[in-house]
Amino acid sequence: FLMECRDEYRYNVDAVDCLIRSHLVNLQQYDMHLANAMESGLNFMAVAFAMQLVQLYLVDDRHNNHVTESDLYHTIDMLARIATHSRTPPEGLTNLIELLRANHDPGVLVDRAPGGPTAHIHSGILQVRSRDFDDPPGLLEKTEFLLREWIQIHHSTPAGRDPSRAFSIFVQQMNGHGILKTDDLITRFFRLSTQMCVDLCYRFLTETPNTPTIVRAKCFHTLDAFVRLIALLVKHSGDAANTSTKINLLNKVLGIVAGVLLQDHDNRLTEFQQLPYHRIFIMLFLELNSPEAILEAINYQVLTAFCHTLHILRPAKAPGFAYAWLELVSHRVFIGRMLAITPQQKGWGMYAQLLIDLFKFLAPFLRNAELAKPVTLLYKGTLRVLLVLLHDFPEFLCDYHYGFCDVIPPNCIQMRNLILSAFPRNMRLPDPFTPNLKVDMLPEISHAPRVLTNFASMIQPMTFKKDLDSYLKARAPVTFLSELRSNLQVSNEPGMRYNIPLMNALVLYVGTQAISYIRSKGLTPNMSTIAHSAHMDIFQNLAVDLDTEGRYLFLNAIANQLRYPNSHTHYFSCTLLYLFAEANTEAIQEQITRVLLERLIVNRPHPWGLLITFIELIKNPTYKFWNHEFVHCAPEIEKLFESVARSCMVQKQVQPSQENELTE
């Protein structure tokens, strides 16, 4: 319908947006159609529409759950070409492409180079999902015959003893049937084989009577043989020196399996079965990560291919595959390869993106506390993955804490605490309960932490960023503070009033600029040096001017920086205490207390910076904490404060640990 209707409907952004958000558009096909419709820039209406669509999903609403860069891969590619090759590109196009580049995190799973890995994955998906393919006569029968033949060869004893000889005999058979003549025939062979393997599994799964163990064994008998065939063809395609042939084939096959999965998911709905796809992906991953020189040479490209595929199949796109998806992402070999074995932390950005995909999917359920049993299961699984990461890869959580907290809803206190409690393994945390602990004297407190998210690029639109920088330099324009709230507010709907990613980016950006400014004067951040500056003007304005919802989000953004000893933790701890001391109403002080307290009353672990801030607040007489009315407003609240205070005041001998238990 979208491809054939009249132009006024076809290029109506609101209508198309509504259809996309209702999951009524096959984005892979639509992306190809839109790229072609632009006619290399000759169809002005299509170009203007594509620009609006890209602006909507990838700039204005970057954190939407419906469309990512890889979904509009061909559209972006065509717009970039028009911007480069057209004598007079449409107004605003060059700026839009630059914005996309500025926002583009190199770790994000999308490859915009024409012919890059995602191009092969997407073409694999398209070949399954496009309606207009007719297989040559007899291909179905040939594929079925060859697949049966291979399964038999694979499980026979001679093949087990000499697999390479068995494989070369089978390749000759494939050649004899003409399967290896063209790329198109190989692709069709893999598509038909995947569909046959999946159909067979559905047959086994619906047979009665059946026991799970027997059904699995039957399914795996076929699937494992098919996976071995894929792995051998990938390994032996092209010559040893030509790695791109191997990778292109792998990407194409992963795209085909993903395409079959998505089509199956759309058609079968609640009858969809994850088992065959999970088995294909995990066994293929393990096969291609075995310790062989030929595979080690292409290992990074193999990891990239799997990450792109998992990103395309993220839970928001295929909710029926979510459990298997989490199993794959949290598999010890996958985590080990992505976070430990791959040199120079090259897998970290891609793995972080997959976790963000998971958090984004869970967010609406968690935000509304709608945890039906299936979601609870996924949530518990997510917490367990975070515990593994906290224990084995704390530096990874340290580096990406910002990007993760950006997509975790404000009410998910324990999940966020797990991320914020991470600290580098080579650091010994000072005991926060030490009497008279001099935080500003700690050697680590002057070091800035690594934040591997480009948070400055999230401060949009560019005019707002320009005014912000100008205000930080010269406290001008004078209207900046009075307009600040309206820049952060996006609607009047309670619970959805504010642009949370913009709030988070603004807080961290202003804080890091403040630290640089104080250092440039040869000083270090403390309660007196952070005061009376453009940076503190902004923070005090937000504390006073925002309503309860906005202030809560603002204080949360500050509390998200209270982590292990570093310059950000120190600055934001001082800032929170300063805002408490200088507050013009008790409501602000009560909200600061709430934000700290709600993070402390959940199960451990608790971030170090959170503990030192709260201990300082209740122990230092300057803040007159115990004189405030909200501390004594109800007997149960008073008891709560006293019990938290008791546990904070008592000097503990225990070193805070990354391994604290987490009760479910």
N, C-alpha and C positions, 0 to 999 in steps of 0.2 A: 504494500500500500504506500509506504513512505517513498518508495523509489519511482512510483508511477503516477502519483496524484498530482493535482494542479500545483503550480509554483507557490501560490499564496499559502497553501497548506504545507507543501514540502519544505519550505524555508521559513516556517513559523517557529521561532526558537521556543516559545512557551509551550506550544503543543508538543514539539519533539521532546523537550525536557520532561514533560509530564509522562510521555510514553516510555522514555528511558527509565525514569524513576519508578515506573510501575512494572519494570522488567519485561516490557513488551517488544523490545528491539533487540535483534541479534547484532551486537555491536561489531563483531568481526566483519560480517557482511556489510553492515551499514558504513563502516569505516572505509572499506574498499570502494563502495558505491560513491561516497562523498568525495573521495580523492579523485575518482574518475570524472565525477560531475563537474569538477572545477575546470576541466579541459585546459590544464596547464596555465590557468589564469584568464582564459578567454570568457568563461561564464562568471561575470561579475557578481551576479546574485548568489551563486553557490559559494564563491570565495568569501563574500561578506558574511554569509550565514555560517560558514565553517569557522571564520574568525570569532564570531559571537559565541559559538558553541565551545571552542577551545578556551576563550576568555572565561566563560561561565564555569566550566568544570575544572580547568587546570590553573586558573589564576584567582578568580573571585572566591571559588568554593573548593579550594585544593583538597580539603579534608573530607570531601564527599565520599560516600561508599559505593557510588555507582559507576564512575568513569575514572580511569587512570590514564597516564600517558600511553601505556602499551595498548589500551583499547582504541586510541585514536592515532595509532602509529603511522598509518599511511596518509591520513589527513594532515598531520603535523609535517610529515616529510614533504608532501606536496606544497604546503604553505611556505615551508622553508625554501623550497626551490623557486617558488614564485617570487619570494622576497629577494632572492639572490640574482635571478636571471631576468626579471622583468625590468624594463627601462624605467617605468614609473610604477613602482609597487603600490597597491592600495594604501590609503592613508591609515597609519597605525599598525600596519602589518610588521614592519621592521621592529618596531617597539615591542610588539607582542612576542615575536620570536626571541628577542633579547631577554624579555621577562621570563620566558620559559627556560632559557639557558641559565639565567641567574637563579631561578628557583630549583633548577635541576641538581639534585644531590648526586654526585658521581656513584654513590653506593646504591642508588635506587634502581630497581630492576626494570630498566628499559634501555634499549639500545637503538639510538636514532640513526646510526650509520646505515645507509641503504645496503641491504645484503648482510646486515649484522645478524647475530643469532636469533633475535626475535622474529626476523623476517621468515626464516625457515620454519620456526614453530607455528607462526600464524598461518603460513601457507599450508602446513599440515592440518591445522584445525579447519581451515576453509575448505580443504578438499573433502573433509568428512561432512561438513555442515552445509555446503552448497548443494542445491537440489538438482543441478543440471548435469551431473556426471552420469554417463552411461558406460558401463564397463564393456570392453570388447567381448564378443561372443566366446564362450568357453573359458573365460578367465576365472570365473567363480569355481568351476569344476577343477581346473588346474590347481588353483590355490588350495582347495580342500584336499586334493590328492597329495600335493607337496607337503602340506602341514601334517597330515596323517603320517606320511613317509618319514618326515623329520622327527616326529615324536617317537616313532618306533626306533629309528636309528639312535636317537639321543638316549633312550632307555635300554638299548641292547648292550650286552657285555663288551663286544669288541670296541664299540664307540667309547665306552668308559675307559678302555685301556689306551686307545689311540684316538683322542677326540679330533685332532687336526686332520687326520686322514679321512675320518668319517665326514668331516665338514667339507673337505675338498671334493669328495665324491658327490655330496649333496649339491654343492655349487654347480657341478657339471650338469646335474639333473635340472637345476633351475635354469641354467643356460639353455639346455635342450628344449625347455618349454618356452624359451624366449622372455622369461621374466626379467632378466638382467639387461635386456637390450636398451631400455630407455629409463630415465628418471621417473617418468609418468607411470610406467608399468610396475616399477619397484614400489612406488608410493601406493598404487592400487593394491598390490600384493599385501603390503603391510596393513592397509585399511581393512581389507577383507579378512586377513588372518586375525587381526585384533577383534573384529566383530564376531568371528567364529568362536574364538576362545571365550569371549565374554558370554555369548549365547549358550555355549556348552556349560559354563559355570551356573548360569541361571537355571538350566535344566536340572543339574545336580542339586542345586539349592532348593528346588521345589519338589524333588522326588520324595515320596513318603514310603515306608518309614525311613528316616535317616538320622544318623548321629553326627554332630558337628565334626568330630574327628575324621570320620569316613568321608564326609562331604569335602572337607578341606583337602584330604589326601587326594581325592579324585580331581579336584580343581587344580591343585598344585602340580599334579602329574602333567597336565597339559600346559599350564601357564609357565612352569619353570623351563620346560623344553623350548617354548616360544621365546622366552627371555634369553636363553642361551644362544638361540639362533640370531637374535638381534645383536647381542654382544659380539658374537663372532663376525657378523657382517660388518659391524662398525669397526672392529679391530683390524679386519683385513681389507677394508675398502681403500682404494688408492694405494700408493706405495708408502713405505715406512716414513719417508721424509715429508710426504704431503698430508699434514694433519687436518687441513681444512675439509678435505673430502669426508674424513671420518666424522668430524664435528657436524658438518652439514647434514649428513645422514642421521646422526643421533638426534639433532634438533627436529628434523622432519618426522622421525618416528615418535618422538615425545609429543610433537604437535598432533600427530594422528591419534595417539592414545588419549591425549587430552580432549581432542575433538569428539572421539567416540564417547568418552565419559560425559562431556557436556550434553551431547545429544541424548544419550541414555538417561541422564539426570532430568532433562526437560520432558522426555516422553513418559518415563515410568513413574515420575513423581515419588510418592511414598513407597513404591515397590522397588525403588533403586537399591542396588547392592554395591557396597564399597569394595567387597573382598577381591574381585579379579583385578581391579585397578591398583589397589594397595599392593597386591602381590607383584604385579608387573613392575611398578615403580621401585619398590624396595629391593627386589631381587636384581633388577637391572642396575640399580645404584651400586649394590654390593659387588656385582660382577665387574663393573667398570672401575671399581676402586680396589681391585685386587693388585697385589704388588708385582706388576710386570712393567718392564721398562717402556714398552710401547704405550701403556695406559698412563704411566706416570707423566709422560711427555705431554699428554693432553688433559691432565687432571683438572687444571683450573677451568678450562673450557667446559669440561663435563659438569663440574660444580655449577658453573654459570648457567648451563642449559637446564639443569634440574631446578635451580632457583627460579629461573624465568617461568618454567612450567608450573611450579608450585604457586608462584605469584598469580599466574593466570587462573589457576584452579582454587584460589583462596576461598575461605568459607563464605564470604559475601557473595561469591559467584556460584559456588556449588555447595550449599549448606548440607546436602545429603552426604557429602564426602568429608565433612569437617573432622570427624573422629580419625579417619584414616590419614587425613592431611596432618593432623597434630602428631599422630604416630610417626609419620615420615620425618617431620620437622624436628621431632625430639629424639629420633633414633640416635643411639650413641655413636655410630659410625658417621652419621651425617653431621652431628654437632662437632665431633672430633675433627673431621675434615674441614669444616667451615671455620671453626674457631681456634683450632690448635695446630693442625698439620700444615695448612696452607701458609706459605711464608708471608711476612710483612703485613699480617692481618688483612689480607686482600679479600677474605670471605666475610669479614665482619659487617660491612655495609649491607650486603645482600641478606645476611641472616637477620640483621636488625629490621630490614624491610618486611621479612616474613612474620616476625613477631608483631610488627605494627599492623600487618594485615589481620592477625589474630585478635589483637586488642580492639581494632576497629569493628570487627564483627561482634565481639562480646559487648561493646560499649552500650548500645541501646537497651539491651537486657539488663545490664548492671545498673545503668543510670536510673531505670525505673524499678530496680530491685525485683524484676520479673524473672525469678530463677526457677523455671519449671525443671523437672528432673533432667531432661537432656542437656539443658544449658548448664545446670549445676555440675554435671559430669565434665563438661568441657572446661568450665571455670576451675574445677579442682585439678584437672590435668594441666591447665595453664600455670596454676600456682606451683605445681610440682616441677614443671620445666624451669620456672623462675628460681626455685630452690636449688636445682642442679646448677644453674648458671651462677647463682650467688656463691655456691660452694666451690665450683671448679673454674669459673671464668668471671670473677668479680670485676676485673678491669673492663670487660666488655659492657657490663651493666653501668659502670661508672661513665664510660665514654658516650653511651647512647641514652643516658637517663632522661635527657631533655626531650628527645623525640618520643620516647615511650610515655612519659608523663603527659605529653601533649595530647595523646589520644585515649588515655585512661580517664574515665569519668571522675569528677571530684569526690564522689561518695565511696570510691573503691580504695579505702584507706590502707587495708592490709597489703593489697597487691602493690600499691605504690611504695609502702614502707619497705617491702622486699627489695625493690629496685634501688631505693635511696639509701638502704643500709650497706650497700656494697662499698668496699674500700680496697685499694691496691694491696696485693698480697705481701709486698715488701714493706708495708707500713705497719708499725705497732701503734694501735690506738691508745692515746692516754685515757686512763680511767676517768669518765666524766664525773664520777662521784668523789674525786679527790678534793679534800678541803682546800680552798684558796687556789684552785687550778688557774694558772695564768695563761689563758688561751692565746693572747696576743704575743706571748713569748715563745710559743711552739715554733720550731724551725719550719714545719710544713705550711704554716698559716700564711706565708708570703707567696706560696706557689699557686699559680692558677691551674684549675683542673682542665683536662681536655674535654671539650664539648664538640662532638663530631656531627652536629646538626647545624645547618646554616640558618640560625635563628634570625639574623639581621634581615635576611631576604624575605622573612615572613611579615615584616612590617610594611604593609601595603595599605592604601595606594602609595605610589612614590612621592606624591605631594605631601602626604602625612609624614613620611620618613624625612623629607627635606625640612619640614617645619620643626620636627623633633630635633634633628641635628642642629638646626639654627638656634632653637631655644636652649639646648644644652651648652652651646658656645656663648651666646650673648643674651639669654633670657628674652629673646624676641622671636616671632611676633608675640605681642602682649596678649593676644586673644587665644594663644595656644592652650593655656591651662583651662580657660572657660569652655573651650570646644573639645577638650580631651574626652569627656564622657560620651559625647555624641559620636566621636570617632570609634569608640569601643562598642557602642550599643548597636545591635542589628535588628531588634524587634521589640515589641511590647509584651510578648508572650512570656509569662512567668516561667522561670527555669530555662528559657532559651533566649534571654535578652541580650547576652553579650557574646562577642567574638572571642572565645577562650584562647585559641592559638595566638591571636593578636595580643591579648592581655599577657600571656606567658612570654611572648617574644619581647614585648615592650619592657616588662619588668627585668628580664635578664640583660637586655641591651643597655638599659639605663644604668643598671648596677655595674656592669663591666666597664662602661664609660666612666662611671663615678670612681671606680678603683684606679683606672688609668689617670684620671684628673688629679686625684689625691697624691698618687705616686709622682706625677710630673712636678709636684711642688716639693718633692723630697720628704713627704710625710707618709705615714701608714694609716689605714682606716681604723678609726676608733670612735667612741661616742661623740667626741668633740669635732673631729675632722670631717665626719660625714654630714654634719649639720650645716645649715645656711648655704646651700648650693642649689644650682638649677635642678640637679638630680633629685635632691631631697624635696624641693618644691613640688616636683611631679608626684613623688610618692605621697607627700602629705595631702596634696590636692585630691589624689585618688582615694585616700583613706576618708577624707571628709565629704567629698562630693558624690561618691558613688552610693547607690542604695544598698540595702542589706545583701542582695544577691551579688551585685558587682563587687562589693567590698570583700565578700567571702572568697570570690574567685581571685581577687587581687592578692589577698593574704595567703591563699593557697599557692599562688605562683611564687611568692617569697619563700614559703615553707618548703617548696620543692627544691630549693637550693641549700637547705640545711642538711649537709651530708657529712662526709669525713673531713678531717682538718685540711682546709685549703683556703685560698683568699676569698672565694665566693661564699663559702660557709660563714667565714668570719664577718664579711661585709653585711650579708643579709641577716645574720644573727643580731648585729649591732642595729641594723635598720629596723627590725621588728621591735626590739627593745626601745629604740628611740621613738618610734610611732606610738608605743604604749605610753611612754613617759610624757609625750607632748600632746596626747589626744585631748580634744576639746569636749568630748562626751564620753560617758562611761560605756556607751554602746560599742564604741570602737575597741575599748579595752576588753570588753566582754567577748567580742568577736575574735580578737587576737588570741585570747585565752582558749576559746573554743577550738580554733584551728590547731593549736598546739596540743591541747588535751585529747582531742578525738584521735590524734595519731599516737598518743601514748597509752590509751586504755585498751587498745587491741593487743592481740598476742604478739610476742616478740617475733622478729628482731625490730629494734627501734633505731633510727639513724642517730649517729653520734651528735651531730649538730643540733638536732631537735632536743636531745637530752640536755646539752649544756645551756641552750637558750632557756628552756623551761626552769632548770635549776637556778639560773641567774635571776630569772623573773621572780621566783618565790622566795629566794634567799636574800636578795639585795634590798635593804630597807628603802632605797631610793624610790622603788616602784610602788611602795605601800600596798602590795598585792592583797594582803589579808584584811585591809580596811575596806575593800570594795564590796558594795552591796551584793553583786552577783555571786560572790563566793558564799554568802550566807542566805541566799534567796529561798532555799528549801533544805530540810534536814538531809535528804538523800544526796543533794549536790554537795553540801558541806562535808558529808562523810566521804564522798568521792574525792574531793580535793585533799582531805586529810590523809586518805590512804595513798594517793599518788605522791603527796608531799613526803609521807613517811618513807616510801620506797626510794624517793629521790634524795632525801636528807641523809639516810643511813649510808655510811661509807661502805661500798661494796669492794670486795677483794677480787671479784671476777673480772677477767679481761673480756670486754665485749667481743663476741665471736660471730663469724659469718654463718655458724652452723646452728644457731638457736633453733629450737624446735618450733614447728608450726602445727598447731592442732587444727583439725578440720572442723 
